[in-house]
């Protein structure tokens, strides 16, 4: 394949699209407005601690992860994995709910867990079997409903939903009300049964770094700190455009500094609001779901052990969960320190002070671990992210844009063409590259 392609945006989708186009023989330039690639998947270092931009995890069984990184690439990330399941926490009470099929040692404590009835435990195994045998392409097709309605239809008791699913899936969908599409629940539930959930030893930014290395090795020129102002199709004005033909003769990418680049094909792989601005495709979703993640450290010499499981708040909504980051990934903290992450959901969390959020975490830990003193809990940073995911109510996935919705030699890459996840972002990059190749 010959020709020149331009990718706008250096998140996961843009990096995959750029690498695939270059590997197919195209001359590819990628523009990223930030100083580094990664998009929403970023990592920073604070006082020797590794802090991801918001609490994020990688599902090792996502098909697109395996496809874009390969078996060796996934191994190179040195994934540090959580124990399957979680710990359900209340004042004075902590109970394990594990996955006995993947973690046999959790079978007995999970059986004794009285937060979930025995019949619901059996029903969970039946649901797992049902989803394990479903075709990949059928997960986001067909009738839809909310997660809460879906679980009710399956016969799960309200106690199961309230004690476990609300907080556990609140962390995945950022929606403790469980009003998110059941398709997201089904896909991620199956993924958890097929593989591990974890973080790279060097932080989540290791994932886009690996994709960027692949892109550079294929010949992609990655130019960071350069913002794209507009895209123009040959013979047309700035987008929004409708040429009415897939044979438009190239496009012009205009940078914020006034420089321009002539190109045969453009992949727009920016955030949803920016993608809509650049392409005019109205079906790009721009309603976001927020997330607040607080990062906390215990005083030197104080350990924190949970069995490498996430702590779910079954009694209160704030924090939604507390995550033992350095227990799972020791590389995230100095040798004598323990690092915790806490997640807070809803718009109201965005406006709360760091001190108030820290107090919620302190009070929760004090209640869950009455034998300990958490007075020395230290706030390292708080990430307030207004657009952590695009909103995914029932039915939304049927109306998402296709990669080739912009007419002319412009395609879309982003999880908003699939579903809001790392899997969706990586898969969208692959499909966008295939669509862009038609113009090269």
QUIGINOR-V838025 format. One record per residue. N is the residue number from 0. RES is the residue in three letters. OMEGA is omega in radians with two decimals (* if undefined). D_FIRST is the distance of its C-alpha to the first C-alpha in whole Angstrom. Layout:
N_RES_OMEGA_D_FIRST / N_RES_OMEGA_D_FIRST
This chain:
0_UNK_3.08_0 / 1_UNK_3.07_4 / 2_UNK_-3.07_7 / 3_UNK_3.13_10 / 4_UNK_3.10_11 / 5_UNK_3.09_15 / 6_UNK_3.14_17 / 7_UNK_-3.13_20 / 8_UNK_-3.07_22 / 9_UNK_2.99_23 / 10_UNK_-3.09_24 / 11_UNK_-3.10_23 / 12_UNK_-3.13_21 / 13_UNK_3.14_19 / 14_UNK_3.11_19 / 15_UNK_3.14_17 / 16_UNK_-3.13_15 / 17_UNK_-3.13_14 / 18_UNK_-3.11_14 / 19_UNK_3.11_11 / 20_UNK_3.13_9 / 21_UNK_3.13_9 / 22_UNK_3.10_9 / 23_UNK_3.05_6 / 24_UNK_-3.12_5 / 25_UNK_3.00_6 / 26_UNK_-2.94_10 / 27_UNK_2.98_12 / 28_UNK_3.13_16 / 29_UNK_3.09_18 / 30_UNK_3.08_22 / 31_UNK_-3.05_24 / 32_UNK_3.13_28 / 33_UNK_3.12_30 / 34_UNK_-3.13_31 / 35_UNK_3.11_29 / 36_UNK_3.08_26 / 37_UNK_-3.12_27 / 38_UNK_-3.13_28 / 39_UNK_-3.13_31 / 40_UNK_-3.08_31 / 41_UNK_-3.14_33 / 42_UNK_3.07_35 / 43_UNK_3.10_38 / 44_UNK_3.13_41 / 45_UNK_3.09_45 / 46_UNK_3.12_48 / 47_UNK_3.11_46 / 48_UNK_3.07_45 / 49_UNK_-3.09_41 / 50_UNK_3.03_41 / 51_UNK_-3.13_38 / 52_UNK_-2.99_37 / 53_UNK_3.13_39 / 54_UNK_3.13_40 / 55_UNK_3.08_36 / 56_UNK_3.13_36 / 57_UNK_3.05_33 / 58_UNK_-3.06_33 / 59_UNK_-3.08_32 / 60_UNK_3.08_31 / 61_UNK_-3.11_29 / 62_UNK_-3.10_26 / 63_UNK_3.08_23 / 64_UNK_3.14_25 / 65_UNK_-3.08_25 / 66_UNK_-3.05_21 / 67_UNK_3.13_20 / 68_UNK_-3.03_23 / 69_UNK_-3.12_23 / 70_UNK_-3.13_27 / 71_UNK_-3.13_27 / 72_UNK_3.10_26 / 73_UNK_3.09_28 / 74_UNK_-3.11_31 / 75_UNK_3.11_30 / 76_UNK_-3.12_31 / 77_UNK_-3.07_35 / 78_UNK_3.06_35 / 79_UNK_-2.90_39 / 80_UNK_3.04_40 / 81_UNK_2.98_43 / 82_UNK_3.14_45 / 83_UNK_3.13_44 / 84_UNK_-3.08_47 / 85_UNK_3.02_49 / 86_UNK_3.13_52 / 87_UNK_-3.00_54 / 88_UNK_2.99_56 / 89_UNK_3.07_59 / 90_UNK_3.13_62 / 91_UNK_-3.05_64 / 92_UNK_3.02_62 / 93_UNK_-3.11_58 / 94_UNK_-3.08_57 / 95_UNK_2.96_54 / 96_UNK_-3.05_52 / 97_UNK_3.10_49 / 98_UNK_-3.06_47 / 99_UNK_3.13_49 / 100_UNK_-3.14_47 / 101_UNK_-3.14_45 / 102_UNK_-3.05_48 / 103_UNK_-3.12_51 / 104_UNK_-3.14_53 / 105_UNK_-3.03_53 / 106_UNK_-3.07_54 / 107_UNK_3.10_58 / 108_UNK_3.11_57 / 109_UNK_3.11_55 / 110_UNK_-3.12_57 / 111_UNK_-3.11_60 / 112_UNK_-3.10_58 / 113_UNK_3.04_60 / 114_UNK_-3.11_58 / 115_UNK_-3.11_56 / 116_UNK_3.13_58 / 117_UNK_-3.14_58 / 118_UNK_3.10_57 / 119_UNK_3.04_54 / 120_UNK_3.08_53 / 121_UNK_3.13_53 / 122_UNK_3.09_51 / 123_UNK_3.10_48 / 124_UNK_3.11_48 / 125_UNK_3.09_48 / 126_UNK_3.12_45 / 127_UNK_3.13_43 / 128_UNK_-3.13_43 / 129_UNK_-3.09_42 / 130_UNK_-3.12_39 / 131_UNK_-3.07_38 / 132_UNK_-3.13_38 / 133_UNK_3.11_36 / 134_UNK_-3.10_32 / 135_UNK_-3.02_30 / 136_UNK_-3.09_28 / 137_UNK_-3.04_32 / 138_UNK_-3.07_33 / 139_UNK_3.10_32 / 140_UNK_3.07_33 / 141_UNK_-3.11_37 / 142_UNK_-3.09_40 / 143_UNK_3.09_40 / 144_UNK_3.07_43 / 145_UNK_3.10_44 / 146_UNK_-3.13_44 / 147_UNK_3.12_48 / 148_UNK_-3.13_48 / 149_UNK_-3.14_46 / 150_UNK_3.08_48 / 151_UNK_3.11_51 / 152_UNK_3.10_50 / 153_UNK_3.10_50 / 154_UNK_3.13_53 / 155_UNK_-3.14_53 / 156_UNK_3.11_56 / 157_UNK_3.14_56 / 158_UNK_3.13_57 / 159_UNK_-3.12_54 / 160_UNK_-3.07_52 / 161_UNK_-3.05_54 / 162_UNK_-3.05_54 / 163_UNK_-2.95_51 / 164_UNK_-3.08_48 / 165_UNK_-3.11_49 / 166_UNK_-3.11_48 / 167_UNK_3.13_46 / 168_UNK_2.96_43 / 169_UNK_3.10_45 / 170_UNK_-3.13_43 / 171_UNK_-3.07_39 / 172_UNK_-3.08_39 / 173_UNK_-3.05_42 / 174_UNK_-3.10_44 / 175_UNK_3.10_47 / 176_UNK_3.13_48 / 177_UNK_3.09_46 / 178_UNK_3.10_45 / 179_UNK_3.13_41 / 180_UNK_3.10_39 / 181_UNK_-3.13_40 / 182_UNK_3.11_36 / 183_UNK_3.10_36 / 184_UNK_-3.07_39 / 185_UNK_-3.07_38 / 186_UNK_-3.09_35 / 187_UNK_3.11_36 / 188_UNK_3.09_39 / 189_UNK_-3.12_37 / 190_UNK_3.14_35 / 191_UNK_3.12_38 / 192_UNK_-3.07_39 / 193_UNK_-3.07_36 / 194_UNK_-3.07_36 / 195_UNK_2.99_37 / 196_UNK_-3.11_37 / 197_UNK_3.10_37 / 198_UNK_3.05_36 / 199_UNK_-3.10_34 / 200_UNK_-3.11_37 / 201_UNK_-3.13_36 / 202_UNK_-3.08_36 / 203_UNK_3.10_33 / 204_UNK_3.08_31 / 205_UNK_3.13_30 / 206_UNK_3.08_27 / 207_UNK_3.10_25 / 208_UNK_3.12_26 / 209_UNK_3.11_24 / 210_UNK_3.10_21 / 211_UNK_3.08_21 / 212_UNK_3.10_21 / 213_UNK_-3.13_19 / 214_UNK_-3.14_16 / 215_UNK_3.12_18 / 216_UNK_3.10_17 / 217_UNK_3.11_14 / 218_UNK_3.13_14 / 219_UNK_3.00_15 / 220_UNK_-3.13_17 / 221_UNK_-3.10_20 / 222_UNK_-3.12_23 / 223_UNK_-3.13_26 / 224_UNK_-3.14_29 / 225_UNK_-3.05_27 / 226_UNK_3.10_28 / 227_UNK_-3.11_26 / 228_UNK_-3.08_28 / 229_UNK_3.04_26 / 230_UNK_3.12_23 / 231_UNK_3.06_23 / 232_UNK_-3.12_21 / 233_UNK_3.12_21 / 234_UNK_-3.11_24 / 235_UNK_3.04_26 / 236_UNK_3.08_28 / 237_UNK_2.99_27 / 238_UNK_0.32_26 / 239_UNK_-3.11_28 / 240_UNK_3.00_26 / 241_UNK_-3.08_26 / 242_UNK_-3.09_24 / 243_UNK_-3.11_25 / 244_UNK_3.07_21 / 245_UNK_-3.07_18 / 246_UNK_3.12_17 / 247_UNK_-3.01_18 / 248_UNK_3.04_17 / 249_UNK_-3.10_16 / 250_UNK_3.08_18 / 251_UNK_3.08_20 / 252_UNK_-3.13_21 / 253_UNK_3.14_25 / 254_UNK_-3.10_26 / 255_UNK_-3.14_30 / 256_UNK_3.11_31 / 257_UNK_3.10_30 / 258_UNK_-3.14_27 / 259_UNK_3.10_24 / 260_UNK_3.05_20 / 261_UNK_-3.03_18 / 262_UNK_3.13_15 / 263_UNK_-3.11_12 / 264_UNK_3.14_13 / 265_UNK_2.96_15 / 266_UNK_3.10_16 / 267_UNK_-3.05_20 / 268_UNK_-3.10_21 / 269_UNK_3.03_25 / 270_UNK_-3.12_28 / 271_UNK_3.14_29 / 272_UNK_-3.14_32 / 273_UNK_3.11_29 / 274_UNK_3.10_26 / 275_UNK_3.13_29 / 276_UNK_-3.06_30 / 277_UNK_-3.03_26 / 278_UNK_-3.08_25 / 279_UNK_3.12_29 / 280_UNK_-3.01_28 / 281_UNK_-3.12_31 / 282_UNK_3.03_31 / 283_UNK_-3.08_29 / 284_UNK_-3.14_32 / 285_UNK_3.05_34 / 286_UNK_-3.07_37 / 287_UNK_3.05_37 / 288_UNK_-3.07_40 / 289_UNK_3.05_41 / 290_UNK_3.03_42 / 291_UNK_3.10_44 / 292_UNK_3.05_44 / 293_UNK_3.14_47 / 294_UNK_-3.00_47 / 295_UNK_3.13_50 / 296_UNK_3.01_52 / 297_UNK_3.12_55 / 298_UNK_-3.12_57 / 299_UNK_3.09_57 / 300_UNK_3.12_58 / 301_UNK_3.12_58 / 302_UNK_3.11_56 / 303_UNK_-3.06_54 / 304_UNK_-3.12_54 / 305_UNK_-2.97_53 / 306_UNK_3.12_51 / 307_UNK_3.12_48 / 308_UNK_3.04_48 / 309_UNK_3.10_47 / 310_UNK_-3.10_51 / 311_UNK_3.14_51 / 312_UNK_-3.11_53 / 313_UNK_-3.05_55 / 314_UNK_-3.08_58 / 315_UNK_3.14_56 / 316_UNK_-3.09_53 / 317_UNK_-0.10_53 / 318_UNK_3.09_51 / 319_UNK_-3.13_49 / 320_UNK_3.03_49 / 321_UNK_-3.00_49 / 322_UNK_-3.13_47 / 323_UNK_-2.96_48 / 324_UNK_-3.06_45 / 325_UNK_3.02_46 / 326_UNK_3.12_48 / 327_UNK_-3.11_44 / 328_UNK_-3.11_42 / 329_UNK_-3.13_45 / 330_UNK_-3.11_43 / 331_UNK_-3.06_43 / 332_UNK_3.00_46 / 333_UNK_-2.99_49 / 334_UNK_-3.04_51 / 335_UNK_-3.09_54 / 336_UNK_3.06_52 / 337_UNK_-3.10_51 / 338_UNK_3.09_48 / 339_UNK_2.98_48 / 340_UNK_3.08_46 / 341_UNK_-3.12_48 / 342_UNK_-3.14_46 / 343_UNK_-3.03_47 / 344_UNK_3.04_46 / 345_UNK_-3.13_47 / 346_UNK_-3.07_47 / 347_UNK_-3.13_51 / 348_UNK_-3.12_49 / 349_UNK_-3.02_47 / 350_UNK_-3.13_51 / 351_UNK_-3.09_53 / 352_UNK_3.07_54 / 353_UNK_-3.10_53 / 354_UNK_3.13_56 / 355_UNK_3.13_57 / 356_UNK_3.12_53 / 357_UNK_3.13_55 / 358_UNK_3.10_58 / 359_UNK_-3.14_56 / 360_UNK_3.13_55 / 361_UNK_-3.10_58 / 362_UNK_3.12_60 / 363_UNK_-3.14_58 / 364_UNK_3.09_58 / 365_UNK_-3.12_61 / 366_UNK_-3.11_62 / 367_UNK_-3.10_60 / 368_UNK_-3.06_61 / 369_UNK_3.14_65 / 370_UNK_-3.07_65 / 371_UNK_3.10_63 / 372_UNK_-3.12_63 / 373_UNK_-3.12_60 / 374_UNK_-3.12_62 / 375_UNK_-3.13_60 / 376_UNK_-3.05_57 / 377_UNK_3.06_55 / 378_UNK_3.09_52 / 379_UNK_-3.14_49 / 380_UNK_3.04_47 / 381_UNK_3.13_46 / 382_UNK_3.07_43 / 383_UNK_-3.03_43 / 384_UNK_-3.07_40 / 385_UNK_-3.14_40 / 386_UNK_3.13_37 / 387_UNK_3.05_36 / 388_UNK_2.93_35 / 389_UNK_-3.10_34 / 390_UNK_-3.08_37 / 391_UNK_3.06_37 / 392_UNK_3.11_40 / 393_UNK_3.10_40 / 394_UNK_-3.04_38 / 395_UNK_-3.01_35 / 396_UNK_3.11_32 / 397_UNK_-3.07_32 / 398_UNK_3.14_32 / 399_UNK_-3.12_29 / 400_UNK_2.99_26 / 401_UNK_-3.14_23 / 402_UNK_-3.07_20 / 403_UNK_3.13_19 / 404_UNK_3.04_23 / 405_UNK_3.12_22 / 406_UNK_-3.02_21 / 407_UNK_-3.03_19 / 408_UNK_-3.11_15 / 409_UNK_3.11_17 / 410_UNK_-3.12_17 / 411_UNK_3.02_20 / 412_UNK_3.14_20 / 413_UNK_-3.13_23 / 414_UNK_3.13_26 / 415_UNK_2.96_28 / 416_UNK_-3.12_25 / 417_UNK_3.03_26 / 418_UNK_-2.95_30 / 419_UNK_-3.09_31 / 420_UNK_3.01_30 / 421_UNK_3.07_28 / 422_UNK_-3.13_27 / 423_UNK_-3.14_26 / 424_UNK_-3.12_24 / 425_UNK_3.14_22 / 426_UNK_-3.14_21 / 427_UNK_3.10_20 / 428_UNK_3.11_18 / 429_UNK_-3.10_16 / 430_UNK_3.12_16 / 431_UNK_3.11_16 / 432_UNK_3.12_12 / 433_UNK_3.12_12 / 434_UNK_-3.14_13 / 435_UNK_-3.11_11 / 436_UNK_3.13_8 / 437_UNK_-3.12_10 / 438_UNK_-3.04_10 / 439_UNK_*_7
